[in-house]
Amino acid sequence: MFIFGRRGGGGITLSGLGKQTRRLHRPTVAIFNIGWLCVVAALALSFIGYFSISGIPRPGEPDYATRHLVFIFVGIVAACVVAVPHYKWARVFSYPFLILVLLMLIFVLIPFVPDSIVRPRNGARRWISLVVTDFQPSELAKIAYVVALASYLRFRSNYRRLGGLMLPLALTFIPMGLVLIEPDLGTALLFLPTLFAMLVAAGAKLRHIMLVVILGLSLAPAMYPLLKPHQANRIKALYAQIIGDPQYENGIGYQGARAMTLTGAGQLTGAGERHGAALITFNKLPEDHNDMIFAVVACRWGMMGALVIWGLFITLVGGGLLVAAQTKDPFARLVPVGISALLLAQMTINTGMTIGIMPITGMTLPFVSYGGSSLVTAWIMVGLMFNIGMRRPRYLAREAFEFSEEDDEDV
């Protein structure tokens, strides 16, 4: 049947019109897309981490540099696996995935689980033994939380009312609380800025968000008695540093003092590989391959190296936000916003504690620090953003987060 035109005259059939309509609705895949900004930045950061770790002599210690290289490979493979199937599957399995991760977070806290399965370190129960390596569920919790929250917010509008923020807050505090009990204060601190960024991207009202922030800050001092002794000491160390107490450098503030000393020793262009390695070895910086890797980078390559690190993170986060901006799918828009906010917050806290403007929280620098769970998880995040970036939006898809006047009524 022809809609118009004569047979043989180039008319359009109903079946042809149906094909054209489906083509308009079907998203196309673009291998070359803005997501490559995230991939290139992540690659550069990962190999900066490798060269930083490999330049530190460690007689009698494991070969962390080679292990870091292996974790980079595993992370890239994981990112490729995540990038291939359509991101809608992440939404479909978002809640089951979150429940699974929450069960793992509860599992590591069970006191009668043998140490051969859950390995305590420095009084913290965060790691599950996989024989060849250890796995940290709190790292997976970052992804599970972002994906589940994006799935919840995608077609709702109740969070534009103050009362509607209660459920997203509950969804945040459950994994955050379990991570805090481990204890892992650093990772727990990442959930709130991620929540606020995703709420802003979803169209929540800023005055409501600011009210929640003010309420949270007013209640923060009440949490101090709940901190573990070593966590409280880190806050005391920052205070002692601010008031110029000379005793803190040889006590509770030793790690922070060593990190600031090495960061300053790099000056503008760095101390170089050999001199930098000697400075790091002589100063006996704790966790130089892990939490304090930024001090190693600044010592070896100076302020220029630090600026490169910050620039690469800005590139990665900017790429993630551009990926979010080009899609109309609300779920696909919120996921890269959440990931970008989380990575930016983690980088800010890690580098801030290294240069002495924040208390030490035991947080890794994404991609750069040694750590299998942290590195592989960060690469999975990049794979998710690339997945979304390479799928062009449907031409006739509705715009995300458009609200009616009824949605703006306060309750």
VENRA-V612402 format. One record per residue. N is the residue number from 0. PHI is phi in whole degrees, -180 to 180 (none if undefined). OMEGA is omega in whole degrees, 0 to 359 (999 if undefined). Layout:
n = {N N}
phi = {PHI PHI}
omega = {OMEGA OMEGA}
This chain:
n = {0 1 2 3 4 5 6 7 8 9 10 11 12 13 14 15 16 17 18 19 20 21 22 23 24 25 26 27 28 29 30 31 32 33 34 35 36 37 38 39 40 41 42 43 44 45 46 47 48 49 50 51 52 53 54 55 56 57 58 59 60 61 62 63 64 65 66 67 68 69 70 71 72 73 74 75 76 77 78 79 80 81 82 83 84 85 86 87 88 89 90 91 92 93 94 95 96 97 98 99 100 101 102 103 104 105 106 107 108 109 110 111 112 113 114 115 116 117 118 119 120 121 122 123 124 125 126 127 128 129 130 131 132 133 134 135 136 137 138 139 140 141 142 143 144 145 146 147 148 149 150 151 152 153 154 155 156 157 158 159 160 161 162 163 164 165 166 167 168 169 170 171 172 173 174 175 176 177 178 179 180 181 182 183 184 185 186 187 188 189 190 191 192 193 194 195 196 197 198 199 200 201 202 203 204 205 206 207 208 209 210 211 212 213 214 215 216 217 218 219 220 221 222 223 224 225 226 227 228 229 230 231 232 233 234 235 236 237 238 239 240 241 242 243 244 245 246 247 248 249 250 251 252 253 254 255 256 257 258 259 260 261 262 263 264 265 266 267 268 269 270 271 272 273 274 275 276 277 278 279 280 281 282 283 284 285 286 287 288 289 290 291 292 293 294 295 296 297 298 299 300 301 302 303 304 305 306 307 308 309 310 311 312 313 314 315 316 317 318 319 320 321 322 323 324 325 326 327 328 329 330 331 332 333 334 335 336 337 338 339 340 341 342 343 344 345 346 347 348 349 350 351 352 353 354 355 356 357 358 359 360 361 362 363 364 365 366 367 368 369 370 371 372 373 374 375 376 377 378 379 380 381 382 383 384 385 386 387 388 389 390 391 392 393 394 395 396 397 398 399 400 401 402 403 404 405 406 407 408 409 410}
phi = {none -106 -81 -155 86 -96 -59 87 -100 84 -68 -103 -84 -63 -65 -67 -65 -63 -65 -64 -65 -63 -66 -66 -86 -82 -72 -98 -104 -122 -62 -92 -148 -67 -63 -64 -59 -67 -65 -64 -63 -65 -61 -62 -64 -63 -79 -62 -61 -62 -68 -68 -70 -70 -85 -107 -68 -136 -64 82 -108 -61 -82 -66 -65 -65 -62 -60 -63 -63 -66 -61 -62 -62 -64 -65 -61 -62 -64 -65 -62 -71 -77 -76 -70 -60 -66 -62 -68 -65 -71 -61 -100 -64 -71 -59 -65 -63 -62 -61 -67 -62 -65 -68 -65 -70 -60 -69 -92 -70 -68 -89 -68 -59 -64 -70 -101 -110 -94 -71 -138 53 82 -105 -112 -126 -114 -105 -75 -110 73 -78 -158 -108 -119 -111 -59 -63 -70 -65 -60 -60 -67 -59 -67 -62 -68 -68 -66 -63 -65 -70 -82 -61 -124 -103 -135 -66 -73 -82 -108 -60 -66 -73 -81 -65 -69 -58 -66 -65 -63 -83 -72 -65 -66 -62 -66 -64 -67 -66 -70 -54 -97 -142 -62 -60 -64 -61 -68 -82 -70 -67 -62 -66 -60 -63 -63 -71 -67 -62 -65 -83 99 -65 -77 -63 -67 -69 -64 -65 -64 -66 -63 -62 -63 -64 -66 -70 -91 -57 -58 -69 -82 -57 -63 -86 -72 -68 -55 -71 -71 -65 -63 -68 -70 -62 -64 -65 -64 -62 -67 -65 -84 79 -72 -70 -75 -69 -65 -100 -130 -67 -104 -60 -63 -64 -65 -65 -64 -67 -62 -71 -62 -70 -65 -72 50 -84 -110 99 -88 87 -69 -71 -65 -63 -63 -66 -63 -67 -66 -66 -81 52 -70 -67 55 -68 -93 -121 -62 -102 -64 -65 -65 -66 -61 -67 -69 -78 -116 72 -61 -63 -65 -63 -65 -63 -58 -63 -64 -67 -67 -63 -62 -64 -67 -61 -62 -63 -69 -68 -60 -64 -70 -88 -107 -100 -70 -62 -64 -68 -78 -77 -61 -65 -64 -64 -64 -62 -64 -65 -66 -66 -64 -66 -63 -64 -66 -64 -71 -65 -72 -71 -94 88 -107 -140 -68 -70 -121 71 -105 -78 -93 -52 73 -91 -70 -72 152 -64 -62 -65 -69 -66 -62 -62 -70 -62 -61 -64 -61 -64 -66 -67 -56 -69 -66 -88 -107 -67 -70 -64 -65 -103 -72 -74 -68 -78 59 -100 -120 -89 -64 -63 -70 -92 -76 -82 -132}
omega = {179 175 175 183 182 178 181 182 176 179 181 179 176 179 178 177 179 178 179 180 178 179 178 183 185 177 178 180 180 180 178 186 184 179 178 175 179 182 182 179 179 177 181 180 181 182 170 176 180 182 177 181 183 182 181 179 181 178 178 180 178 178 184 182 179 178 178 179 177 180 175 180 180 179 179 177 178 178 178 179 180 186 188 181 180 184 179 179 175 177 182 184 186 181 175 179 179 179 179 180 178 177 177 177 176 182 182 181 181 189 184 174 184 179 178 179 175 188 177 176 180 178 181 177 184 194 172 182 173 180 182 179 177 183 184 183 181 176 177 180 178 181 182 181 181 183 180 179 177 178 180 187 197 182 181 175 184 179 173 171 184 179 180 178 185 182 174 177 178 178 179 188 181 177 180 180 179 178 181 181 187 0 175 184 183 180 180 181 185 187 184 177 176 178 183 180 181 177 177 180 181 176 176 183 184 181 176 180 180 178 177 179 180 178 180 180 180 180 184 179 180 180 185 179 181 182 173 182 182 177 177 179 179 176 177 180 179 178 179 178 182 182 176 178 184 184 189 184 181 181 186 181 186 183 179 179 179 180 179 178 181 177 179 181 180 182 188 187 175 180 182 186 186 180 179 178 179 179 182 179 182 183 177 180 177 177 182 180 188 185 187 183 180 176 177 179 181 178 184 185 174 180 179 177 178 179 177 178 180 180 179 177 177 177 180 181 177 176 178 179 176 175 179 184 186 181 177 179 183 178 181 178 185 183 179 176 179 179 180 179 181 181 179 178 181 178 182 181 182 181 178 180 180 182 170 179 177 176 179 183 181 183 180 172 187 179 188 182 173 178 185 182 182 184 181 178 179 179 175 177 178 178 177 180 178 177 181 182 184 178 182 181 174 184 184 179 180 179 181 171 170 188 177 179 179 181 184 180 180 172 999}
